[in-house]
Amino acid sequence: MLTYIKESIDELKNNVTLPPREESTNLMVVVAVFSIIFALATWGVDTLLGELILLYFNSIIN
């Protein structure tokens, strides 16, 4: 386990390069926009299914 951790740290120090700041910013915006769209879609589906379930059970009860 310690060997794995040491090799991971070594690889991060020697083989990993960070993208330029401008590219990182653009990618962050893309991720933020996608996250907001996905959250809104999830909220919409949840609301729709909730309403359908309410209609179904209200029709059974009445």
N, C-alpha and C positions, 0 to 999 in steps of 0.2 A: 504494500500500500504506500509506504513512504517513497519507494522508487517511482511509482506512478505519479505521485504528487510532485516530486523533484523534476521528473521529465516533463510534466505539464507546465510547470513554472518556467523551465528552460525553453520549451517551445514557445511560450507566450513572449518571453524576452527576445528570442532570436528569430522567430519565423513569422510572427504576426505583425502586420502593418495596419495602422488605422487609416481609414479613408480621409481625404481632405475635409476640412471643416464645412465647406460649401456643400459637398456631397452628403455629409452627415446630416446637415440641416434639411436638405431636400428630402432625404429618406425619412427623417423624423416627421416632416409634414405629411408625407404619403401615409405613414403608419397612423398618424393622428386622424387624418381624414377617413381612412378605411375603418378605424376603430369607431368613430362617431357614426358612420353609415351602418356598420354592422350592429351597433347598439340600438340605433333607431329601427332597423329592420327587426331585430329581436323583440323590441318593445311592441312594434306593430303586430307581429304575429302573436305575441302573448296576449295583447289586448283583444285581438280578433277571436282567438280561441276561447278566451275567457267569456266573451259575449256570447259565442255560440253555445258554450256549455250552460250559461245562464238561461238562454232561450230554450234549450233542450229540457232542462230540469223544470223550468217554469211551465212548459207545456205538459209535462208529466203530472205535475202537482195540481194544475188547474184542470 
